Amino acid sequence: MPVICVANQKGGVGKSTVTINLAAALALKASFADPPVDLRILVIDMDPQTNSVITFLGGAFGEKRTPPAYQLSDFLLDEVGVPAYEAVFPTDLPRGGQVKIDCMYAQKQPLKRARTELQAEGIDGYSRLQAVVEELSRDYDYIFIDTGPADDILVENALMASTHVLIPAEASPLALVGVEDNLRIIEQIRKWHPDLKVLGLVPSRVQPNYTTQSMLVEHIQATYGDLALPIIYQRSANYDAISNGLDVFSYRPARGNSLRSAEPATGEFADLLDEILRKMENGT
């Protein structure tokens, strides 16, 4: 079962946007297949900012959903004696398809407390999410893990629990330096988790028609070759969708059984998903 960690220690590169919209693209692709594929998809938010959870609960302006009684930190700290799915809530996203995304509930302060307590545990604190994912994997076909802007024990837990890692990379000179740092962190994790695979780098939040950023994207493509994935441009629809508790496919839906609407962002995430699935099918 693929467990895809979306990670970059730099903030503001669009990790939550990529996580939410990739999960939505996969759900719609399964819904529109002939015959439809009955996938179960889960999003786990390991970022103390909990942007993915907030979106799936309704965002800033959408209709608010009721969270479950339990949350992710309860299981990271082994504080409850109930199954991990008790912290999972269903969503109605993406709209327009039969397959929907589930999300594991998390709150900001409890995740920050978990980070502190897991760090104090030493080596035993690095595999707590792995145990949670192994339990939930019986019920899901794909799991996406959103992570925070840090190199800390929560991110390391996410990498240890994953089969694949995806790195959104902002097209800026300093961000490109950070890409090398991220790749070094992944190599360190591979000492304990050698099966972890890098899906690639996603040039994200790229400004259309911005010459300098276009040059930096070309540099990413030339430097990293097959690791360079399709571009995700800076689109107001991505921001507006998440503000309203939606993925971009639900915010700007296509007609019929298609992922691609008049909104360019839908095509960009559809292309990214297709490339990721191709790479996983080929053993990456």
C-alpha positions in Angstrom: 0.0 0.0 0.0 1.5 3.4 -1.0 2.0 5.9 1.9 3.1 9.2 0.3 4.7 11.8 2.6 4.7 15.4 1.3 7.7 17.0 2.9 10.0 20.0 2.8 11.5 21.6 5.8 10.9 25.1 4.2 7.5 26.6 4.9 5.2 28.2 2.4 5.9 25.8 -0.5 2.4 24.4 -0.8 2.7 21.1 1.0 -0.9 21.1 2.3 -2.2 22.3 -1.1 -0.3 19.4 -2.8 -1.5 16.9 -0.3 -5.2 17.8 -0.5 -5.4 18.1 -4.2 -3.4 15.0 -5.0 -5.7 13.0 -2.8 -8.7 14.6 -4.5 -7.3 13.9 -7.9 -6.7 10.2 -7.0 -10.3 9.9 -5.7 -11.8 11.4 -8.8 -9.5 9.3 -11.1 -10.8 6.1 -9.3 -14.4 7.3 -9.5 -14.2 8.0 -13.2 -12.5 4.8 -14.2 -14.4 2.3 -16.3 -15.3 0.4 -14.3 -15.0 2.7 -11.2 -12.3 1.6 -8.7 -13.4 1.5 -5.0 -10.4 3.1 -3.4 -10.1 4.1 0.2 -7.9 7.2 0.7 -6.7 8.7 4.0 -4.9 12.0 4.8 -2.9 12.3 8.0 -1.7 15.8 9.0 1.6 15.7 10.9 2.0 19.5 10.7 1.2 21.4 13.9 -0.4 24.1 11.8 -3.0 21.4 10.8 -3.9 23.1 7.6 -5.1 19.9 5.9 -7.3 19.1 8.9 -8.7 22.6 9.0 -9.6 22.4 5.3 -11.3 19.0 5.6 -13.3 20.4 8.5 -14.7 23.2 6.4 -11.9 25.7 6.0 -12.3 29.4 7.0 -15.5 30.0 5.2 -17.0 26.5 4.5 -19.6 24.5 6.4 -18.0 23.2 9.6 -17.8 19.5 10.3 -17.9 17.9 13.7 -14.5 16.3 14.6 -14.2 12.9 16.3 -13.6 12.5 20.0 -10.0 11.2 19.5 -7.1 12.7 17.6 -3.7 11.8 16.2 -1.7 12.8 19.2 -3.6 10.3 21.4 -2.1 7.5 19.3 1.3 9.0 18.9 1.6 9.1 22.6 -0.2 5.9 23.2 -2.7 7.6 25.6 -5.9 5.7 24.6 -6.9 2.1 24.3 -9.1 2.3 21.2 -8.5 1.6 17.6 -6.8 4.4 15.6 -9.7 4.7 13.2 -11.6 6.3 16.1 -9.7 9.5 15.2 -10.7 9.3 11.5 -13.6 11.3 10.1 -15.1 11.1 6.7 -15.4 14.0 4.3 -17.5 14.8 1.3 -14.5 15.6 -0.8 -13.9 15.6 -3.7 -17.4 16.4 -4.9 -18.6 14.8 -8.1 -17.1 11.3 -7.5 -18.0 8.2 -5.6 -14.7 7.9 -3.8 -14.2 10.2 -0.9 -11.3 11.2 1.3 -11.0 10.4 5.0 -8.9 12.5 7.3 -7.3 11.8 10.7 -8.2 14.5 13.2 -5.4 16.5 14.8 -5.1 19.7 16.8 -2.3 22.2 16.9 -1.3 22.2 20.6 -1.6 18.5 21.2 0.6 17.8 18.1 3.2 20.3 19.5 3.1 18.5 22.9 3.5 15.2 21.1 6.6 16.6 19.3 8.1 17.5 22.6 7.4 14.2 24.4 8.4 12.0 21.4 11.7 13.9 21.2 12.3 13.1 24.9 11.8 9.4 24.3 14.8 9.2 22.0 14.9 6.4 19.4 11.6 4.9 20.6 9.8 8.1 19.6 10.6 7.8 15.9 8.3 4.9 15.0 5.0 5.9 16.6 3.3 7.0 13.4 4.6 3.9 11.7 2.6 1.8 14.2 -0.5 3.9 13.5 -0.1 3.6 9.8 0.4 -0.1 10.0 -2.9 -0.4 11.9 -4.8 1.8 9.5 -3.3 0.3 6.4 -5.8 -2.6 6.7 -8.6 -0.2 5.8 -7.0 2.0 3.2 -5.4 1.7 -0.3 -3.5 5.0 -0.2 -2.4 7.2 2.7 -1.1 10.8 2.2 0.9 12.4 5.0 1.2 16.2 5.2 4.2 17.5 7.2 5.3 20.8 8.8 8.1 23.2 7.9 10.8 21.7 10.1 13.3 18.9 10.4 11.9 17.5 13.6 10.7 14.3 15.1 7.2 14.7 13.6 8.6 14.9 10.1 11.0 12.0 10.8 8.0 9.9 12.0 6.2 10.7 8.8 9.2 9.6 6.7 9.7 6.5 8.7 6.0 5.6 8.2 6.0 6.2 4.4 6.8 4.2 1.3 7.4 7.3 -0.9 8.3 11.0 -0.3 7.3 13.9 -2.5 9.1 17.3 -2.2 7.3 20.5 -3.2 10.1 22.9 -4.2 9.5 26.6 -4.5 11.3 28.2 -7.5 13.6 30.5 -5.6 17.4 30.4 -5.1 17.3 29.9 -1.3 14.6 27.2 -1.7 16.8 25.3 -4.1 19.5 25.2 -1.4 16.9 23.7 0.9 16.1 20.9 -1.6 19.6 19.6 -1.1 19.1 19.7 2.7 15.8 17.7 2.3 17.5 15.1 0.2 20.3 14.7 2.8 17.6 14.2 5.5 15.9 11.6 3.4 19.2 9.8 3.0 19.7 9.8 6.7 16.2 8.3 7.2 17.1 5.6 4.6 19.7 4.2 7.0 16.8 2.9 9.2 14.2 2.8 6.4 16.0 1.7 3.2 12.7 1.1 1.3 11.8 4.8 1.3 11.6 6.0 -2.3 11.8 9.6 -3.6 9.0 10.3 -6.1 10.5 13.6 -7.1 10.5 17.4 -6.8 7.4 19.4 -7.6 8.2 23.0 -8.6 5.3 24.6 -6.7 3.8 28.1 -6.4 5.5 29.1 -9.6 4.4 32.5 -10.9 3.2 32.3 -14.5 5.2 34.5 -16.9 7.8 35.3 -14.2 11.1 35.0 -16.1 13.4 34.4 -13.1 11.2 31.6 -11.8 11.0 30.0 -15.2 14.8 30.0 -15.3 14.9 28.3 -11.8 12.4 25.7 -13.0 14.6 24.9 -15.9 17.5 24.6 -13.5 15.5 22.1 -11.4 14.7 20.1 -14.5 18.3 20.1 -15.8 19.8 19.3 -12.4 17.4 16.6 -11.1 16.3 15.1 -14.4 13.6 12.4 -13.8 13.1 13.6 -10.3 11.6 16.9 -11.6 7.8 16.5 -11.7 5.1 18.6 -13.4 4.8 22.2 -12.3 2.2 23.5 -10.0 1.6 27.2 -10.6 0.5 29.9 -8.2 -3.2 30.0 -8.8 -5.8 32.0 -6.8 -8.2 29.0 -7.2 -5.9 26.9 -5.0 -6.0 29.5 -2.2 -9.7 30.2 -2.6 -10.6 26.5 -2.6 -8.8 25.7 0.7 -10.2 28.8 2.3 -13.7 27.4 1.6 -12.8 23.9 2.8 -12.5 22.4 -0.7 -10.0 20.9 -3.1 -9.6 22.7 -6.4 -11.5 20.0 -8.3 -14.6 20.6 -6.1 -14.1 24.4 -6.2 -13.8 24.5 -10.0 -15.4 21.2 -11.2 -15.2 19.9 -14.7 -18.2 18.7 -16.8 -18.8 15.0 -17.0 -16.3 12.4 -15.9 -13.2 14.5 -16.2 -10.7 16.0 -13.8 -9.8 18.9 -16.0 -12.0 21.9 -15.9 -11.5 25.5 -17.3 -9.4 26.1 -14.2 -5.7 25.4 -15.1 -4.9 24.2 -11.6 -7.1 21.1 -12.1 -5.0 20.1 -15.2 -1.8 20.7 -13.3 -2.7 18.4 -10.4 -4.1 15.8 -12.8 -0.8 15.8 -14.7 1.1 15.5 -11.4 -0.9 12.6 -10.3 -0.5 10.8 -13.6 3.3 11.2 -13.4 3.4 10.0 -9.8 1.3 6.9 -10.6 3.5 6.2 -13.6 6.6 6.3 -11.5 5.1 4.1 -8.8 4.0 1.5 -11.4 7.6 1.5 -12.7 9.0 0.8 -9.3 10.0 4.3 -8.1 
